[in-house]
Amino acid sequence: MARLNGKICLITGAAQGLGEAMANVLAREQATLILCDINMERLTQTADKINASGGNAIALKLDVTQEEEWQTVEKYIAKEYGHLDVLVNNAGVEVMMSVEETSFKDWRAIQSVNVDGVFLGCKIMLNLLKETGIQTTAGASIINLSSVAGIVGVANLSAYCSSKGAVRNLSKSLAIEFAEGRHNIRVNSIHPGFIQTPMLQDLFTRWAAEGIMGNTLQEVELAAADTQPLGRFGQPEDIAYGVLYLASDEANFVTGSELVIDGAWTAR
Ligand SMILES: NC(=O)c1ccc[n+]([C@@H]2O[C@H](COP(=O)([O-])OP(=O)(O)OC[C@H]3O[C@@H](n4cnc5c(N)ncnc54)[C@H](O)[C@@H]3O)[C@@H](O)[C@H]2O)c1
């Protein structure tokens, strides 16, 4: 029996990177996928590939910072399915700069996607998640993508670290609120370390341009991998399998937890 047999799962930021890997892994476990992103060209490709290999995915445009767009997606799910089993708030942006370089506009832009987007998702999807909580024993699951940068501070990454710290504690607060409200909705955060996605690639490209850890992308990648306890980075599937576990009924007593998947980066 598939681990997500027919569960309705919404993933934001599903066009590439971790979100795309999550979509592929959840599809293999027979989830019904609602894939959302602002990059519709790539998102449609992701959904098409899943459908071509026997999965069930729809691509919907959703800018997570826009309340009305969340409401449109909510209406769609309410009409089609009447409930939502799993919400993965994965969309996120990262900008590396010193606090002196960070304008208030930069700061707000990062908080807007990384924190406001997660808040809006949890709030606007709540009635549909509650419905699952009423209808099923195992209940619904919210999975919020934080980061190791939500647990420890990182120089020149204060806006991102602050946003990911907020996601960590928003998740814990909602876990308690929904437990005490007897909504039967679990809320957990995932904290990836350095995972090979376009986001990490962009970061290393900028480092190479600035001569941080090397002058070419390859030099930076090798030097950065060497700073990892395992001597290598994680792959998107490493995070997707964590999402699969938290989405499944196997995790029915797991709420308010932080799942760190970082190859021991924060263990030192
Ligand atoms: N890759 C890593 O090493 C790493 C480490 C820790 C945490 N994370 C977190 O994991 C999540 C996914 O990261 P990734 O590496 O796959 O990033 P990525 O940049 O490769 O992909 C992010 C996706 O989010 C989408 N997106 C951006 N803004 C959006 C918006 N306003 N509305 C909807 N979609 C939007 C992008 O179009 C893209 O498809 C992020 O929240 C990130 O902070 C990543």
The ligand as a Tripos MOL2 file, in Angstrom:
@<TRIPOS>MOLECULE
LIG
   44    48     1     0     0
SMALL
NO_CHARGES

@<TRIPOS>ATOM
      1 N1         18.8270   24.4220   -0.9050 N.am      1 LIG1
      2 C1         19.2180   24.5260    0.3240 C.2       1 LIG1
      3 O1         20.4000   24.2670    0.6300 O.2       1 LIG1
      4 C2         18.2610   24.9370    1.4270 C.ar      1 LIG1
      5 C3         18.7380   24.8910    2.7390 C.ar      1 LIG1
      6 C4         17.8820   25.2550    3.7670 C.ar      1 LIG1
      7 C5         16.5750   25.6400    3.4900 C.ar      1 LIG1
      8 N2         16.1450   25.6830    2.2040 N.ar      1 LIG1
      9 C6         14.7580   26.1230    1.9890 C.3       1 LIG1
     10 O2         14.0630   25.1720    1.2010 O.3       1 LIG1
     11 C7         13.0930   25.8280    0.3770 C.3       1 LIG1
     12 C8         13.3270   25.4490   -1.0810 C.3       1 LIG1
     13 O3         14.6380   25.8540   -1.4530 O.3       1 LIG1
     14 P1         15.3160   25.4720   -2.8330 P.3       1 LIG1
     15 O4         16.7610   25.2820   -2.5500 O.co2     1 LIG1
     16 O5         14.5630   24.4280   -3.5140 O.co2     1 LIG1
     17 O6         15.1580   26.8840   -3.5920 O.3       1 LIG1
     18 P2         15.0140   27.2180   -5.1490 P.3       1 LIG1
     19 O7         15.3810   28.6470   -5.2870 O.co2     1 LIG1
     20 O8         15.7610   26.2110   -5.9610 O.co2     1 LIG1
     21 O9         13.4430   27.0220   -5.3980 O.3       1 LIG1
     22 C9         12.5150   27.8550   -4.7600 C.3       1 LIG1
     23 C10        11.2170   27.8560   -5.5360 C.3       1 LIG1
     24 O10        10.3400   28.7930   -4.8750 O.3       1 LIG1
     25 C11         9.7010   29.5820   -5.8730 C.3       1 LIG1
     26 N3          9.2880   30.8790   -5.3160 N.ar      1 LIG1
     27 C12        10.0640   31.9330   -4.9880 C.ar      1 LIG1
     28 N4          9.3080   32.9630   -4.5690 N.ar      1 LIG1
     29 C13         8.0200   32.5360   -4.6170 C.ar      1 LIG1
     30 C14         6.7740   33.1340   -4.3080 C.ar      1 LIG1
     31 N5          6.6900   34.4080   -3.8870 N.pl3     1 LIG1
     32 N6          5.6570   32.3900   -4.4460 N.ar      1 LIG1
     33 C15         5.7160   31.1120   -4.9040 C.ar      1 LIG1
     34 N7          6.8610   30.5070   -5.2300 N.ar      1 LIG1
     35 C16         8.0060   31.2030   -5.0950 C.ar      1 LIG1
     36 C17        10.7350   29.7350   -6.9830 C.3       1 LIG1
     37 O11        10.1360   30.0890   -8.2280 O.3       1 LIG1
     38 C18        11.3640   28.3230   -6.9890 C.3       1 LIG1
     39 O12        10.6810   27.4590   -7.8530 O.3       1 LIG1
     40 C19        13.2440   27.3290    0.6600 C.3       1 LIG1
     41 O13        12.2860   27.7220    1.6210 O.3       1 LIG1
     42 C20        14.6520   27.4370    1.2110 C.3       1 LIG1
     43 O14        14.8080   28.5540    2.0370 O.3       1 LIG1
     44 C21        16.9510   25.3500    1.1560 C.ar      1 LIG1
@<TRIPOS>BOND
     1     1     2 1
     2     2     3 2
     3     2     4 1
     4     4     5 ar
     5     4    44 ar
     6     5     6 ar
     7     6     7 ar
     8     7     8 ar
     9     8     9 1
    10     8    44 ar
    11     9    10 1
    12     9    42 1
    13    10    11 1
    14    11    12 1
    15    11    40 1
    16    12    13 1
    17    13    14 1
    18    14    15 2
    19    14    16 1
    20    14    17 1
    21    17    18 1
    22    18    19 2
    23    18    20 1
    24    18    21 1
    25    21    22 1
    26    22    23 1
    27    23    24 1
    28    23    38 1
    29    24    25 1
    30    25    26 1
    31    25    36 1
    32    26    27 ar
    33    26    35 ar
    34    27    28 ar
    35    28    29 ar
    36    29    30 ar
    37    29    35 ar
    38    30    31 1
    39    30    32 ar
    40    32    33 ar
    41    33    34 ar
    42    34    35 ar
    43    36    37 1
    44    36    38 1
    45    38    39 1
    46    40    41 1
    47    40    42 1
    48    42    43 1
@<TRIPOS>SUBSTRUCTURE
     1 LIG1         1 GROUP 0 **** ****
